[in-house]
């Protein structure tokens, strides 16, 4: 079953859920702000996405700009920041069959499902 890492305040995330519902795609919602991912879960997610930890960061978020931007951070430091401040995680994320995508473009989600 498809899983969606979802932020209810994000328009792109809401659009993805609406698309899945309209197309009768079964899915499970993971509200990662209410139930933050652990460091291990983030590492697994990053592997499924096949990206670097920095590519999962919303670098325009105030927390990132104020606390992390311009600093020399290891991948582990970035993952710890994502675990501590889940608002920094790019969204929405679709997960299925051991793979994941950042589904900001609807076409990407369509191709994934």
C-alpha positions in Angstrom: 0.0 0.0 0.0 1.1 3.5 -0.8 2.1 5.7 2.2 2.1 9.5 2.1 4.2 11.6 4.4 1.7 14.5 4.7 1.6 18.0 6.2 -2.0 19.1 6.3 -0.9 22.8 6.0 0.9 22.1 2.7 -1.1 22.8 -0.4 0.9 20.4 -2.6 0.5 17.7 0.1 -3.3 18.2 0.2 -3.4 18.1 -3.6 -1.6 14.7 -3.6 -4.1 13.2 -1.2 -7.0 14.6 -3.2 -5.5 13.0 -6.4 -5.1 9.7 -4.7 -8.7 9.8 -3.4 -10.1 10.8 -6.8 -8.3 7.9 -8.4 -9.3 5.3 -5.8 -5.6 4.7 -4.9 -5.4 3.0 -1.5 -3.0 4.9 0.8 -2.0 5.5 4.4 -1.4 9.0 5.7 1.6 9.6 7.9 1.4 12.9 9.6 5.1 13.3 10.2 4.7 16.5 12.2 2.5 14.8 14.8 4.5 11.6 14.7 8.1 12.6 13.8 10.4 10.1 12.1 13.3 8.7 14.1 16.8 9.0 12.9 16.7 5.4 11.7 13.4 6.0 9.9 14.9 9.1 8.2 18.0 7.1 7.1 15.7 4.4 5.6 13.6 7.1 3.9 16.7 8.8 2.4 17.8 5.5 1.0 14.4 4.8 -0.5 14.5 8.3 -2.1 18.1 7.7 -3.3 19.1 11.3 -2.4 21.5 13.0 -0.1 20.2 14.1 3.3 20.5 17.8 2.3 18.1 17.1 -0.6 15.4 16.3 1.9 15.7 19.7 3.7 13.4 22.6 3.1 16.2 25.1 3.0 13.9 28.1 2.9 12.4 27.3 6.3 13.2 29.8 9.0 14.6 27.2 11.4 17.1 26.1 8.7 18.2 29.6 7.8 18.6 30.7 11.4 20.2 27.6 12.8 21.9 25.6 10.1 22.5 27.5 6.8 26.1 28.1 6.0 27.4 25.7 8.6 29.6 22.7 7.8 27.2 19.8 8.5 27.8 16.1 8.0 25.0 13.9 6.7 24.4 12.7 10.2 24.1 16.3 11.5 21.5 16.9 8.8 19.5 13.8 9.7 19.6 14.8 13.4 18.2 18.2 12.4 15.4 16.6 10.4 14.6 14.3 13.3 14.5 17.2 15.8 12.7 19.7 13.4 10.4 17.6 11.2 9.0 20.8 9.6 12.3 20.8 7.7 11.4 17.7 5.8 10.4 18.2 2.1 6.9 17.1 1.3 4.8 15.4 0.3 6.6 12.0 0.1 5.1 8.9 -1.5 6.5 5.5 -0.4 5.7 2.2 -2.1 7.4 -1.1 -2.7 10.7 -0.1 -1.0 11.0 3.1 -3.1 10.0 6.7 -2.4 9.6 10.0 -4.2 9.2 13.7 -3.3 5.8 14.2 -5.0 5.8 17.9 -5.4 4.9 17.6 -9.1 1.6 15.7 -9.8 3.1 14.1 -12.9 5.8 12.5 -10.8 3.2 11.0 -8.5 1.1 9.7 -11.4 4.2 8.0 -12.8 5.1 6.5 -9.4 1.7 4.9 -8.7 
